[in-house]
């Protein structure tokens, strides 16, 4: 499967369908906030499973109840549809867990 780097207009259109995601330093970015570390870790576990299915993995960090996520497709040094698919999955998992 060919992975295509999205242009600025395509990124802008795709960002409009996501909630609270921003473009920062050439990456999709979102900070997920949870009440507890356990909730954050549960979210990360769900995302890990989906990431494996997509064969696309986030750059992320976790401090207590916060999961800071950055998405980029390193293979093309830019944002692709894979990044938006993973962002949507993360939002679904986050919403389901709330």
Secondary structure as UniProt FT lines:
FT   HELIX           8..15
FT   TURN            16..17
FT   STRAND          22..24
FT   TURN            25..26
FT   STRAND          27..33
FT   HELIX           37..54
FT   STRAND          59..63
FT   TURN            64..65
FT   STRAND          66..71
FT   TURN            74..77
FT   HELIX           81..97
//
